[in-house]
């Protein structure tokens, strides 16, 4: 953990230094800036100090998103300036250097504004499935995942989303992890859990832990035990490698988180005592065990964790590296349907790009 932390710090410092160097290098080429430097040799130092101050203020207010903005600005600027150089090489019409900066700034603002909207505007995504198994009636599941309370909304925002969920008339509500985060306050956690517990549904609300729920650095003002107690007080059922039959022909299975549980049971072990005639809904925060889960034959597996890829190209690299079996959407393996929800909120990053969105999932199971 210490090694990873140090590598992250080095990466952050590297991004800041490279970003500053590139921006200053580009701006120095502008004719009006060059004229200012020739007139006053301290202008370049003044520009450096101003850039340092601006970045410093951004890091102090929000270090993660300042780095996101800086990284996007520099990458887009490099691409735009590369295009400018090609135009100047192969065309008689010369494009001035400052045009690259203006275009890059405009594209960065537009792209990240879109990403900010996608992260903060919650939509409802519907899936319709059918089963040949005998169930008493059609089943409507509402899934929320990765709320990371305090990231894009606090308790009041969470309550509004719970009102939306209530209006969907759910039969079953499932929370597939990362409900809270390290930056969530006790006040927000308690108020949000109360709102979650007040939703009326046919079969109740079921919860599995994500990798953030129990906390990493132990600096938030409530413990994992406080969260567990609040969930139970509000009649939210926690499933830790457990199954519960919620209706005559429907069973919900909840798995421990793959990252944080050292003694997690296999999918096969969890399924072996369940009647094969049951319609089985498996909750697993991380979409990382698809082959084993498909071989154990639940009917539906619901996950989150990936945030729909969060930002391009994170989703692609997650699947290519094998970290995730799927980033977002729906697929069927053997007789099991897998759905990955992109999350109702975010982690520390305030943007969703590359097609990612903030969502509440609605899954209708028709007999």
Residue, then its C-alpha position, 0 to 999 in steps of 0.5 A: x500500500x505504501x509503495x502504491x501511495x508513493x507511486x501515485x505521489x510521483x505520478x501527480x508530481x510528474x503530471x504537474x511538472x510536465x503540464x507547467x513545462x508544456x504550457x509555459x513552453x507553448x505560451x513563450x512562442x506567442x509573439x506578444x508574450x515574446x515581446x513582453x519578455x524582451x521588454x522585461x526579462x522578469x516577465x517569464x518568471x512572473x508567468x511561472x509564479x502565476x501558473x504555480x499560484x493558479x495550480x496551487x489554488x486548484x490543488x488546495x481546493x480539489x487536487x484530483x480534479x485539478x490534475x484531471x483538468x491539467x492533464x486534459x488541457x495538456x493532452x488536447x493542446x499537444x494534439x491540436x498543436x500537432x495538427x497545426x504543425x502539419x497544416x503549416x508544413x503542407x499548406x501555404x496558409x500558416x496558423x499562428x501558435x496562439x490559435x492552438x492554445x485557444x482551440x485547446x482551451x475551448x475543446x477542454x472546457x467543452x469536453x469536461x463540461x459535457x463530462x461534468x453534466x454526465x456525472x451529475x445528471x442521473x438518468x434511469x436505464x431500463x432492461x427487460x428480461x424474461x425467464x422460463x422459471x416459475x416466479x409468482x409475478x413479474x419482478x421489478x428490480x431497482x439497482x443503485x451502485x457507487x453512490x460514494x455519498x458526498x462526491x456529486x451529491x450529499x444527503x439531500x441529493x441522495x434523498x431526491x434520488x430515493x424519491x425517483x426510485x420510489x416513483x418507479x414502484x420497485x419490487x426489490x431494491x439492491x445496492x451493489x457497493x461503494x455506497x459511502x466513501x472515505x470523504x462521506x460524513x457521518x451526518x450524510x451517511x445517517x441521513x442517506x441510510x434513513x432515506x434508503x430505508x424509507x423506500x417501500x418495496x415488495x421484498x425490501x432492500x439488499x446491500x453488498x459492500x464495495x471496496x470503499x464502504x469500510x474505509x481505507x485510511x480510517x479518517x472519516x468520522x464514522x466506522x464500518x461498524x457505525x455504517x453496518x448498525x445504521x443499515x440494520x436499523x433502517x431494515x436494509x439487509x446486508x449480505x456477506x457471502x449469504x443468500x436469502x429466499x425473498x419469495x417462494x421462487x426467488x433468492x438473492x445472493x450477496x458476495x463479499x467484495x473481491x478486493x477487501x475480503x480475504x475469505x470470500x466464498x466462491x460462487x459455486x459454494x454460495x450456489x450449491x445449497x440453492x434449489x435450481x428451480x429458484x430464480x437467483x439474483x447474485x450481487x457482486x460489487x466488482x465484475x471480475x468473476x464472470x466465468x466462475x459465476x456463469x459456471x455456478x448458474x445464477x440467473x442474473x448477476x448485478x455489479x457496479x464498481x467500474x463507473x461505466x469506465x468513468x473517463x476515456x480510456x479507463x474502461x478500455x484499459x480495465x478490460x484489456x488488463x483483465x481488471x474487469x470482465x465488463x465495463x458497462x451494460x449487459x451480456x449473457x454467458x451460458x444461462x446467466x445474464x450479467x449487468x454492470x451499472x455505471x453508478x449513480x455518482x462518482x468517486x473523487x472525479x467529477x467527470x464522466x466521459x467516453x459514454x459513461x453516465x450516472x444512472x439508476x438501473x431498472x431491471x424488469x423480469x417477466x415470467 
